[in-house]
Amino acid sequence: MKNPTPINRRTFIKSSGAIATGLALTQPFAIASNTPKRQIRIGMIGCGGRGNWISDLLLKHGGYQIVAAADYFQDRLDEYSAKFSVPAGSLFSGLSGYKKLLELKQVDAVLIESPPFFHPEQAEAAVKAGKHVFLAKPIAVDVPGSLSVGESGELARNKGLCFLVDFQTRANKAYQEAVKLVQDGAIGEFSFNECWYHAGNPFANRPSTELLRKDPANPEYRLRAWGLDQTLSGDIITEQNIHTLDVTNWLMQQNPISAFGNCSGKTRDLGDCHDHFSVIYTYENEVDANFHSRQFQANGTKPDGIYNRMFGTKGALETKYSGDIILRGKPSFRGDSTGVFASGAEANLETFYQDILSGNASNLTVPESVNSTLLSVLGREAAYTGKVITWQGMLRQNKRLQLDLDLKA
């Protein structure tokens, strides 16, 4: 890598402020008119649950046409084709199927909804093939992958291609307004932050999970149940908990100095991911962010969900993913992010659409997503090792997760 530091603080602040301002003007799916929308032709990479869900939003938007799809599994492609009317000649299976999709001239842009391990490689190939990129979070599972996506975003900008990362909270107006007020001093000097993600096991009782249970060594079953695999998913702290960690970095406008923590998998009997993490991140000016998460049932213990609380010398900010956004400061503020999972994705799809039409290739979601993914990797490595890991030490080590799966090309 030419520059091992993903982004400096000044650039981070500038980028974060600019994207918040830009997205604040975007509403989920503008009011329909009688004028037909220009169609942007989409190639879908990853046709599992998330790929199907966001494809429904593409059709709802009205400005997208799905013309091709790639997935490792042929049965998923067949089901996807039947649902979204993709021609059989534009369906590509196997690990390298996405490469054939990228060769199609009729594909203007790709949506990448595959397991996170594959995101950096697929995003890089898409940009080099001249395609606009809409990328699911997390962007990667390790340091090299995160930095690679950063480079792909910059390459896309230089080529005039749009590259957007789908973090829903940053596209929500209530979050945007509250974060801006805090950054403008509404709660005074930061004291400490709490962020947590408490939920049940989202992979319990899924058909893919039951297949893996029958044959845990089967590589294709591992791929189907990728959320239970450390390398494919990045573990729960990267694959899901990144939502609340992203808000922490958004508020702090900088990356932490170091982290330490622990994790384990006391309730897991399948896969190698952990079921809970506890990490303390240390930022400048003696500000700590206390993060914890779980993925198992807690017998009704509340609160469940994705929360973030920032305490300052003059007030506090409380946020909930799909819930109340409350700023107790001067000025005070109350907002609502209910439904942000869908509305945030809709807003991002609209921004992506408008960016392509207008030729806006500023790609401001990329650097902040690189930093948030690296934040999750820092916490994961600190929890795995039980040692204090510094941000700069993590970058110097540049550890890559290795995938050992015997899969057909």
DRENDREN-296372 format. One record per residue: x, y, z of N, C-alpha, C in turn. Coordinates in steps of 0.05 Angstrom, whole numbers, plus 5000, padded with zeros to 4 digits. Layout:
N
XYZXYZXYZ
...
//
This chain:
409
501749765000500050005000501850255000
501150454983502750694982502550855007
500150855020499751015044498250845064
499650745085498350565104496350695122
496250965123494351105139491851155123
489451055131487151075114486251355108
486351525128485451805124486251965149
487252215145487952365168485552515180
485952625204483652735219482352965204
484053145193482853385179481153295156
482253105140480753015117478252865126
478452715148476052565158473852755166
474552975180472553165188471253295164
472853375145471853495121469953315106
470753055103469152865088466552805103
466752775129464352705144462252935143
463253185146461453405145460153435118
461753395097460653425070458553225063
459052975071457152765064454552795080
454852885106452452935121450753155109
452053365099450553585087449253495061
450653335045449553245020447253055024
447452865042445352665046442952785059
443353005074441053125088438953225067
439953275043438153375022436753155007
437452905013436352674998434152545014
431852525002429652385015429252105003
428451905018428051645007425951644985
426851594960425151564937423351804934
424251994918422852234913420052174902
418152364906415352324898415252264868
413852054861413751974833412352184815
413352204791412152384771411352214747
410052354728409252214704411452174684
413752304689416052274671417552024678
417951844659419451594664422351664673
423351514692426051554701428051414682
430351544680432451414665433251154679
433650944665434250684677437250634679
438150584703440950504708440950204709
442550074693442549784690444449664711
443349484727444749384751445549084747
447949024756448848754759448948694789
447448494798447448424827449548204832
451348264851453348074860452647984888
451547744890450647634916447647634917
446447394914443547364911442247224935
443447254958442247144982440047324993
439647305020437547455032437747755029
440147865034440548155031440248235002
441348074984441248144956438348154946
436747964955433847964947432448204959
433048264984431648484998432248754985
434748804978435349064966434549074937
434248844924433248834897430348924896
428848854917426048954919426049254920
427949374934428149664936428949784910
430649644895431349744868428849774850
427149574850424749584834422849794844
422649824870420950034882421850314874
424450344872425550604865424650694837
424750514818423750574791425950664772
428250734782430450824764432550624758
432050374767434050164763432749934748
434449794732433649554718435749344724
434949114735436748904741437148734716
439548734705440048594679441848354681
443148314705445048094708445348034737
446247784743446647704771448847494773
450347504795452447314800452247214829
452546954833452546834860454046574857
455246484879456646234878454746004872
452346014883450445794882448445824859
448245614843446445624820443545624829
442845494851440045484859439145764868
440945924880440246194887439846364862
441446324842441246464817438546404803
437846144804435346064791432946204805
432946204831430846324846430746634841
433146754841433347034836432347114808
433046944788432246994761429146984758
427946784771425046754770423646984783
424847094804423547314819423847584805
426247624793426847894782427247894752
426547674739426447654710429147724697
431247604708433947634696434347414676
435147474652435447264631437547054639
437046804632438846584639441746634629
441946774606444646824595446147034610
444947164630446247374646446447294675
446447034680446846914707449446774708
451046824729453746714730454346604758
454946344759455446204784458446164788
459146064812461946014819463246254831
465646214842467146434855467846654835
468446584810469246784791466946884773
464446804780462146884764461947184761
462647334783462347624782464147744760
466347604754468147714733466847704705
465247494701463747474675461547694674
460347744697458347954698459548224691
461948274701463248534697464048574667
464148354652464848374624462448474607
460048474618457648554603457548854600
457448944575457249224569454649354578
452549184580449949304588449749364617
451749274633451749334662453049604667
451449794678452450054685453750064713
452449914731453349924760452849654772
454249604794453849354809453149414838
451449244849450949234877452348984888
454049024908455648804919454448734946
453148504947451748404971452648124979
455148064972456347804978457447795006
458447575016459747565043462047775044
462447915066464348135068467248065059
468147815063470847745056471347815026
469347785009469747814981469448104971
468548284988467948554980470348704967
472748704980474948854968475648764939
475848504935476648394909474448464888
471948434895469848484876469548784870
469848944891469649234886471949334869
474349244874476549324857476149244828
475248994824474848904796472649064783
470549134798468349294786469349564777
470849704794471849964786473749954762
475449754762477249724739475749654714
473449534717471749474693470049704685
470249934699468750174692465850174702
465250034724462550024735462350204760
460050324763459450454788458950244810
459550304835459450104856457750194880
455850024887454250064912454949824929
456349874952457549664968456249644995
455449395003454349345030456449375051
455649435075457449435098457549145108
459749065122462249205124463749185098
465449375092466849375067468949155064
469849045087471948845087472048715115
473948525118474148385144476848425157
478648565144481348605155482548865145
485048915154486349165147486949185117
488248985105488849005076486349045059
484148905066481648935052480449215054
480549325079479449595083481049795067
483649785068485349975053484949935023
484449695014483949644986481449784977
479349764993476849904986477250204985
478850305003479550595002480850674976
482750504967484050554942482150534918
480350334920478350304898476450544897
475750654920474150894920475551134907
478151154913479651374901480051334871
480551084863480751024834478151084820
475851014833473251074821472951374817
473751524837473451814836475151924812
477551824809479251914787478151834760
476551624759475451534734472651644729
471651804748468951914746466751724752
467351514767465451304775464451354803
461951294808460751324835461151074851
461851114877462350894895461050964922
458950824929457550894954457350654972
457850694998457750485018455150525034
453650305038450850315048450750305078
451550515092451050545121448450705124
446450585137443850715138443650955156
445050945179444851155199445851425187
447951415171448951665161447151795140
445251635130443351745111440751835124
440551825151438151895166438352185175
436252335170436252625176436452675206
435052515223435152565252438052525262
439352305253442152265261443852495251
443452575226445152795215444853045231
442453125238442053375252443153355281
442753135294443753105321446853105322
448052955304450952945304452153215298
450953365279451953635273451853815297
449653805312449353965336451453895357
451953645360454053555379456753655370
457353625345459953715335460254015336
457954155337458054445339458154535368
458254345387458654415415456254395433
454054275424451554265440451854125467
453653935469453953795495456653855508
458054055497460554135508462853955501
464853945518467253775513466553485519
467353305502466653025505467952915531
466452745545467452615569467952315563
465752175556466051895548463651805532
463951575519461951475501461251185509
458651115506457750835508456450755482
457150515473455750415449455450115452
453050025444452649735447450749635426
450949375421449249235402448448965414
445948955425445048715439442748605423
443048345416440948215399441247915403
439247775393439347485392441147385369
441347125366443047015345441447025319
442247195300440747215275441046975256
442846795263443346565245442146315256
440846335279439646095291437245995274
437145735270434845605257434545675227
436545785215436445835186437045575172
435945535148436545285132439545245128
440945465123443845445118445245355144
444345445167445445365192445045075197
442744975191442144685195443744515176
444244615152446044465134448844445145
449844665156452544665167452644485191
450544475207450544305230450844005222
449643935200449843655191452743585181
454143785170456743735160458443985162
459644035186461044285191463544315173
464544105162467044115146466444175116
463944165109463144205081463644495073
465444545053466144825046463744985035
461944855020459644995009457645065031
457444885051455644945073456745175090
459445185092460645415106460045675092
460145665066459645905050456745995053
454845795053452045865056451545985083
452945885103452545995131454846175138
455546355120457946525123457846695148
455546765159455346925183456446795208
456946535206458046385229461046335226
462246455206465046415199466646665203
468746655220470346895226471447025200
472646865183473946975160472047085140
469846955135467947045115466447295124
465947315151464247535161465847745176
468247675186469747865203468947845232
467247645240466147605266464047815271
462447785293460047955297460848245301
463148305311463948585316464248735290
465048605269465348735243462848705226
461748465226459448425208456948565216
456448595242453948725251454448955270
456248915290456649125310457749385299
458749375274459849605262457849835260
455249775261453249995260453650195283
453950095307454250275330457050395331
459050235323461750345323462050565302
460650545280460750755260459651025272
457551005288456551255300458551375319
460051205334462051305352464151465337
465251355316467351495301466251745287
463751735279462351965267462352195287
461652135311461552345332464352445339
466252255342468952335350470452485329
469852435304471252565281474252495281
474952265291477652185292477751885298
480051765293480451475300481651455327
481251235341482251205369485351165369
486451195392489351145396489750845399
488050715415488450435422485850305431
485950045435483649895446484549655461
482949565481483449305493480649195501
480548925503477948805509478048505511
475748385509475548085509473048005494
472947735489470647625476470547325481
468347195476468146905477465646815463
465346555462463046435449461646235466
460846305489459846115509457245975500
455646105483453045985476453145865448
455445885434455645785406456545495405
455145335389455945065385456545005355
456745215339457145185311458645425300
460545385282462045595271464245695291
465745895283467945995300467646285308
465346405303464846675312464246685342
464646905354464046945383461247045386
460147025411457447115416457347375432
459647465441459647735454462447855454
462548115454465048275455464748495476
466948565488467148795505469748935501
469649185492472149325484472049615494
474249715503474549995510476450125490
475450315475477150475457478050725470
480550805467481551045479482151245456
480951485458481351695439483151915452
483652125436485152355446483652485469
485152635484483952805506482552625527
483652385531482652205552479652145550
478752115525475952035521475851735513
474351585528473951295523471251245511
471151035494468650935484468450645494
466350595510465950335522463950185505
464849975490463149825472462749545482
460249445479459649165485457449065468
457448805462455348695445454848405453
452548305445451948025448450147935425
450347675418448547545399447547285412
445847305432444547075444442147175460
440247005465437947085480438647155509
437347365519437947455546435447455564
433647275558431247235575429647495579
429447645558427847895560429248135571
431748115578433248335588433248565568
432748805578432749045561434949245570
435849425553434949465526436249275506
434749185486435849055463436249265441
437949205422438249375399440949515397
440949725381443449865374443350145386
445050205405444950455420447650595420
447550855423449951005427449351245445
451051285465450751515483453351665486
453351915479455752085483455252285505
456952285525456652465548458752685546
457852935550459553165550459353325575
460853545576460953715600458353885602
456753895581454354065581451853915573
452053655570449653505562450453225552
448453105537448952835528447252785503
448152605486446652515463446052215466
443452145462442651865462441451795434
442451585422441351505397440651205397
438551135382437850855378437350815349
438550595338438150515311435250425309
433650575293430750535291429350595317
429650845326428350935351428951225356
428751305382429051585389431951685387
432251935377434752075377434352315395
435652325418435152525438437752675446
437752935442440053095450439253265474
440453215496439953365521442253555524
441953795512444053995512442854265505
444654445496443854705488445054755460
443254745439440354705440439754405444
437254355453436354075455435153985428
434853725425433753625399432553355404
430353305390429053035391428352955363
429152725354428552625328427852325329
427352205306426451935305427751795281
428951565285430151405263428651145258
426151135267424650885263424550805234
425150555228425050455201427550515185
429750595199432150685185433450455169
433050205176434149985161433250005132
430750045127429750065100430050355089
429250555105429250825095432050925089
434050835105436850905101437850785075
437150535070438050405045436650545021
434150615024432750755003434051024997
434751165018436051425014438751395000
440151185007442751134995442451054965
440450904959439950834931439151074915
437651254927436951504913439451684909
441151704930443651854927445351734905
445651474905447251334884446151394857
443551384854442151444828442751724819
442351914837442852194830445752254824
447552134840450452164835451252074807
450151844799450751734772449651924751
447252014754446052194734447452464732
448452564754449752824755452752814751
453852564752456752544749458252614774
456952594797458252664823459852424833
462452424829464152204837465852274861
464852444879466352524903466752284922
464852104922465051844937465851884966
464452064980465152135007464451925028
462751725021462251515041464551325044
466351325025468551115026470451155049
471751395052473751415074472551375101
470151475107468951425133468351135138
467650985117467150705119469650545123
471850635111474450505116475150525146
474850775157475550815185473750655204
471150645198469350495215469950195215
470550085191471249805189473849745204
475849925201478349895216477949915246
476050085254475350105283474349835293
472749695278471749435286473949225286
475749245267478049055266479949105290
480349355297482049415320480849285345
478249325350476949205373477048905373
476648785349476748495347479448385354
481548505344484248405349485048445378
484148665390484648705419483248495435
480748435428479148235443480247955439
481047895414482247625409484747575425
486447785427489047745439489147805469
487147965478487148055506489348255512
490348385491492548575493491548855484
493049055493492549325483493649345455
492049415435492849435408492549725400
494649845389494450125380493550135351
492450365344491450395316493850375297
496050515303498350505285499650235285
499650095307500649825308499049635291
496349665291494649505274495249545245
495649805237496249865210498949755201
500949775219503549665212503549365209
502049225226501848935224500448855198
498449005190497048955165496148665162
494948555182494248275183491948215163
492348005148490447915129489147655138
486447635137485047385143485247205119
485946955123486246765101483846575100
482746545076480446375072481446105061
480645895075481445625067478945465061
477945505036475545365027476045245000
475444994996475744864970473244894954
473045114939470645174924471245194894
469245134878469545144849469845424840
471445464820471845734809469345834795
//
